[in-house]
Structures are given as C-alpha cells and as structure tokens.
Amino acid sequence: MEMDSRMNGHGGHGCPPPHKSRGAHCPGSSFWMQDSMKLLYELDIKKGSVLVDLGCGAGDYSLFMSDIVGQNGCIYAVDKPDVIVRLSERIAAENCRNIWPVRCDMVEDGLPIEGGQVDVCFVFTVLHHLAISDNAKDVLSEAYRVLKPDGRLFVLECKKEPSDYGPPLHRRLSEEEVEAMAAQPGFVKTGMKDLGYNYLLEFIRG
C-alpha cells in the first residue's frame, strides 16, 4: 500500500488549494444515478473535513467533494493500484490538490491512515462487490478504526429491485443486509435516504 508519489503531501488536516474544474463523470460510475446536490445535502460535509472514499473507482465522488472540504480539508481516495494510476492522472489533469490517492488492497493491507483521524468515510456502490468474497466486515472495520469518535460512515448502494442500471439483482444488497454488515464492527444506523435508483445509509460508531 502507498500514497501516490505524484501528489503533494498532507500535513495534519491541511491540504494545498482545491481544484476548480469538475470534468465529466466517467462511464460505469454510479455518480450520475442520483441528484448530486441532494446527495451533498444529505452528507452535510463541512469545510476542513477529512474524508475517506473507500473503493473510489473513477473518483467522481472525491472530485465532486473537493471544493466542499476546501484547502484545509483532505480526501483520501482509496482503491487498487491500477485504478489509482488512472485516477491520479485525472486529478493532475484537473489540477486538484486536496485529494490524496491511496494505492491499497483494503482487505490485505488495511488503511495507511492513523486511527481516529477521519470525519466522514463513504463506501459508495462498493459493498456488493466485497460481499461476494466476505470482505465487507474487514473493510468496514478499517472504516470504524480511522473515524473520529463522532465520525460518520455513509454507504450508498443500488436498491435491491429490478433496474436497467447498476449490478444484476442477485448481487444487490438490501438495506437490512448492509445494516447487518455495518453492525459487525460496531456501527449503528442513524438514517436512510431514498435517492431514486439508490439508497443512502448513515452510521455512527457504537
């Protein structure tokens, strides 16, 4: 596991100035499947926050929130090495400097982040992949570890109903299944929002 060497360092809770451009979302991303401003409202991200985007993929969510956290905030975008290489190129092209790409096998390595440092951790349309090999508990345990005592976890998944978009029905997770996964390391559900094709669950540390 490693931080991408092409990006600037993160000192404490400060980061260099954020990017200004957005760019188009990438094909295959779930970002377009809901109203991004409604999602942002539900997340209630504050300036200066430290975020972790677990399984960041194309990085659409991280890039969207970059200006929100501002120059004193930081976003750790975590995914497999091949994914992070592509994301790093995209971040550089958009001159975004408060997203820190992290090359990491979330199950084998754990997160290279000190415990109790993160305000918000989000896991967006990822758990239905991890659950196939029973890795969800390990990943959510790491999210629990890095969150501050008052930190929040958000999980976004496609509704478990037939749809032309998203994963096949047999791979989708119900709200109850996600809640059961999150309860294993000690998370407690505090809210649920219907986002159309997807649902958003909010958790705090128990």
C-alpha positions as CSV (number, residue, x, y, z in Angstrom):
1,M,0.0,0.0,0.0
2,E,1.2,3.5,-0.7
3,M,0.3,7.1,-1.4
4,D,0.7,8.2,-5.0
5,S,4.0,9.9,-5.3
6,R,2.8,12.4,-7.8
7,M,0.6,14.1,-5.4
8,N,1.6,16.6,-2.7
9,G,1.8,15.6,1.0
10,H,-0.9,16.1,3.5
11,G,0.2,17.8,6.7
12,G,-2.1,17.5,9.6
13,H,-5.6,18.4,8.4
14,G,-4.4,20.9,5.8
15,C,-4.0,20.4,2.1
16,P,-3.0,22.6,-0.8
17,P,-5.8,24.6,-2.6
18,P,-8.5,22.5,-4.2
19,H,-9.2,22.2,-7.9
20,K,-11.8,24.4,-9.6
21,S,-12.8,22.3,-12.6
22,R,-15.1,19.3,-12.5
23,G,-14.9,17.5,-15.8
24,A,-17.4,14.9,-16.9
25,H,-18.2,11.8,-14.9
26,C,-16.6,8.5,-16.1
27,P,-18.6,5.7,-17.7
28,G,-19.6,3.0,-15.3
29,S,-19.6,5.4,-12.3
30,S,-22.7,5.4,-10.1
31,F,-22.3,9.2,-9.6
32,W,-24.9,10.1,-12.2
33,M,-27.6,7.8,-10.8
34,Q,-28.8,10.4,-8.2
35,D,-29.1,14.1,-7.8
36,S,-25.6,15.1,-6.8
37,M,-26.8,18.2,-4.9
38,K,-29.4,16.1,-2.9
39,L,-26.6,13.7,-2.0
40,L,-24.4,16.6,-0.9
41,Y,-27.1,17.9,1.3
42,E,-27.6,14.6,3.0
43,L,-23.9,14.1,3.6
44,D,-23.6,17.6,5.2
45,I,-19.8,17.8,4.6
46,K,-18.1,20.7,6.4
47,K,-15.2,22.8,5.2
48,G,-11.9,21.5,6.5
49,S,-13.3,17.9,6.9
50,V,-11.1,14.9,6.3
51,L,-12.8,12.3,4.2
52,V,-12.1,8.7,3.1
53,D,-13.5,7.5,-0.2
54,L,-13.2,3.7,0.1
55,G,-13.2,2.0,-3.3
56,C,-13.1,5.3,-5.0
57,G,-13.0,4.0,-8.6
58,A,-13.1,6.8,-11.2
59,G,-13.0,9.3,-8.4
60,D,-16.2,11.2,-9.3
61,Y,-17.4,11.5,-5.7
62,S,-14.0,12.6,-4.4
63,L,-13.7,15.2,-7.2
64,F,-17.2,16.5,-6.5
65,M,-16.5,17.0,-2.8
66,S,-13.0,18.5,-3.3
67,D,-14.2,22.1,-3.3
68,I,-16.6,21.4,-0.4
69,V,-13.8,20.4,2.0
70,G,-11.7,23.3,0.8
71,Q,-8.0,24.0,1.2
72,N,-7.9,23.0,4.8
73,G,-9.6,19.6,4.2
74,C,-8.4,16.5,2.5
75,I,-9.9,13.4,0.8
76,Y,-8.1,10.1,0.8
77,A,-9.2,8.2,-2.3
78,V,-8.6,4.5,-1.8
79,D,-8.5,1.8,-4.4
80,K,-6.4,-0.9,-6.1
81,P,-3.1,0.2,-7.8
82,D,-4.4,0.1,-11.4
83,V,-7.4,2.2,-10.5
84,I,-5.4,4.7,-8.6
85,V,-2.9,5.2,-11.5
86,R,-5.8,6.3,-13.7
87,L,-7.4,8.5,-11.0
88,S,-4.0,10.2,-10.3
89,E,-3.8,11.2,-14.0
90,R,-7.3,12.6,-13.9
91,I,-6.6,14.5,-10.7
92,A,-3.5,16.0,-12.2
93,A,-5.3,17.0,-15.3
94,E,-7.9,18.9,-13.3
95,N,-5.2,20.5,-11.1
96,C,-6.8,19.1,-7.9
97,R,-4.5,19.2,-4.9
98,N,-6.5,18.2,-1.9
99,I,-7.3,14.6,-3.0
100,W,-4.7,12.1,-1.9
101,P,-4.8,8.9,-4.0
102,V,-4.0,5.8,-1.9
103,R,-2.9,2.6,-3.6
104,C,-4.2,-0.1,-1.2
105,D,-5.7,-3.5,-1.0
106,M,-8.3,-2.6,1.5
107,V,-8.6,-6.2,2.8
108,E,-5.0,-7.4,2.7
109,D,-3.3,-4.2,3.8
110,G,-5.8,-2.2,5.8
111,L,-5.8,1.6,5.5
112,P,-2.5,3.5,5.9
113,I,-4.3,6.1,8.0
114,E,-3.9,6.7,11.7
115,G,-6.9,5.8,13.9
116,G,-9.4,8.5,14.9
117,Q,-8.4,11.0,12.2
118,V,-11.3,10.9,9.8
119,D,-14.6,12.9,9.9
120,V,-16.5,11.1,7.2
121,C,-16.0,7.8,5.4
122,F,-18.1,6.9,2.4
123,V,-18.4,3.5,0.7
124,F,-20.4,4.1,-2.5
125,T,-21.6,1.2,-4.6
126,V,-18.8,-1.0,-3.3
127,L,-20.1,-3.4,-0.8
128,H,-22.0,-5.5,-3.3
129,H,-18.6,-6.4,-4.8
130,L,-16.8,-7.0,-1.5
131,A,-19.6,-9.1,0.0
132,I,-19.1,-11.8,-2.7
133,S,-15.8,-12.8,-1.0
134,D,-16.9,-11.9,2.5
135,N,-14.6,-9.0,2.7
136,A,-17.1,-6.3,3.8
137,K,-16.5,-6.9,7.5
138,D,-12.8,-6.2,7.1
139,V,-13.2,-3.1,5.1
140,L,-15.9,-1.7,7.5
141,S,-13.7,-2.5,10.5
142,E,-11.0,-0.3,9.0
143,A,-13.5,2.5,8.4
144,Y,-14.5,2.2,12.1
145,R,-10.9,2.4,13.2
146,V,-9.9,5.5,11.2
147,L,-13.1,7.5,12.1
148,K,-13.1,10.0,14.9
149,P,-15.4,9.2,17.9
150,D,-18.1,11.4,16.3
151,G,-17.3,10.5,12.7
152,R,-19.8,9.2,10.3
153,L,-20.0,6.4,7.8
154,F,-22.2,6.6,4.7
155,V,-23.0,3.6,2.5
156,L,-24.7,4.0,-0.9
157,E,-26.0,1.0,-2.8
158,C,-28.4,0.3,-5.6
159,K,-31.8,-0.7,-4.4
160,K,-32.5,-4.4,-4.4
161,E,-35.1,-4.3,-7.2
162,P,-35.0,-4.8,-11.0
163,S,-33.4,-1.9,-12.9
164,D,-31.7,-1.2,-16.2
165,Y,-28.8,0.4,-14.3
166,G,-26.3,-1.0,-11.8
167,P,-25.4,-4.5,-10.8
168,P,-27.6,-7.6,-11.5
169,L,-30.4,-8.1,-9.0
170,H,-28.7,-11.2,-7.4
171,R,-25.7,-9.1,-6.4
172,R,-27.5,-6.2,-4.9
173,L,-27.8,-5.6,-1.2
174,S,-30.9,-4.7,0.7
175,E,-30.8,-2.0,3.4
176,E,-31.1,-4.7,6.0
177,E,-28.1,-6.6,4.7
178,V,-25.9,-3.5,4.7
179,E,-27.0,-2.6,8.2
180,A,-26.1,-6.2,9.4
181,M,-22.7,-5.9,7.8
182,A,-22.1,-2.5,9.4
183,A,-23.2,-3.7,12.8
184,Q,-20.4,-6.3,12.9
185,P,-17.6,-3.8,13.7
186,G,-19.9,-1.7,15.8
187,F,-21.7,0.8,13.6
188,V,-25.2,2.0,14.5
189,K,-27.6,3.2,11.7
190,T,-28.9,6.7,12.2
191,G,-30.6,7.4,9.0
192,M,-31.7,6.3,5.5
193,K,-32.5,8.4,2.4
194,D,-34.1,7.3,-0.8
195,L,-32.1,8.7,-3.8
196,G,-34.1,7.2,-6.6
197,Y,-32.2,4.3,-8.1
198,N,-30.0,4.2,-4.9
199,Y,-30.4,4.4,-1.2
200,L,-28.0,6.1,1.3
201,L,-27.5,4.8,4.9
202,E,-25.8,6.8,7.6
203,F,-24.0,5.2,10.5
204,I,-22.1,6.3,13.6
205,R,-19.7,4.4,15.8
206,G,-21.5,2.5,18.5
